[in-house]
Amino acid sequence: MVQNPEAWGALNDQLVDALRYLCWWFVGGLIAMSAGWYGGTAAMEAYHEWQKAGPPSRRRSRRDEVTREAQRGVRQIETFLADLEERHDLGS
């Protein structure tokens, strides 16, 4: 029985991010091994540059998306009210 679905969702997101991070390093290791084996020093230098760049940034959480959508909605309401006020001032 799930007591708090939001907490489980957050935990699930963190576990997915951790798994994604570990997979990134695993695939990078495989690439480095094969590049060193077949590509020589030039391939290893390219791998080291890629490694310095680090894993891709984490995706934004749903809260960020909701906040962005709410801010856009507030802007639309403010624009609508400003247009309505402007029309009211012109009609008087």
N, C-alpha and C positions, 0 to 999 in steps of 0.2 A: 504494500500500500504506500503510495507516494504522498508524503506530507506536504512538501513544498516543490511544486513542479518548476518554479523559476530557478531554485537552487540546483536542481538536477540538470536543467538546461545549461546553466552556467558551467557546472562541472563537466558536462558533456562537451561543451565548446572548448574548455581548457584541455581536456583529454585529446580531442581531435587536433588542436593546435600542437600539443606535445608530440603526438604521433606524426604529424606533418613535418615538424622540425626534425625528428629522428630520421624519418624517411629521406629528408633533404640531405642529411649528412651521410646516410648509407649510400644513396645514389651517387653522391659526390665522391665517396670513397671508391666505389666501383668505377666511376669515370676516371679517377686519378690512377687507379691500378691499370686499367686498360690503356689509358693515354701514355703512361710511363712505359708500359710494355711495348706498345706499337708505335707511339709517336715520338718518343725520345724527349730530349730536354725542352724543346719548344713547346710541346704539349704540356709538360709539367709546369712550365712557367705560366702558361695560360690557366692551368688549374689553380695555381697559387693566387693569381689575380682574382679568379672567380671565388676562391675561398675567402680572400680578404673582404670581398663585397658582402659576404654573409648571406644568411637565408633571406628569402623575401619577407617583406613586412607582413605583420598579421593583418588579417582582414578586420574591418570595422565591426564592432558589435552592433546588435540590433538596436540598442539604446541610441547609438549615434544616428542611425537611420530614422528612428522615431523623432529624435530631437530636430534633425534637419527638416523632416516633413512638417513638424509643428511650427518651426520658424517660417517655413515657406507659407503655411496656412495663415499665420499671423500677418505676414507681409501682404498677402492677398486681401485679407479683411481690412487692413489699414488702407490699402489702395482703394478698395471699394468704398469705404467710408469717406475718404478724401474726395473721391469723384462725386459721391452723393452730396456732400457738403458744398462742393463747388457748384453743382447744378442748382442746389437750393439757394445759394447766394446769387446766382445769375437770374433766377426766376423772380426774386423779390424786387 
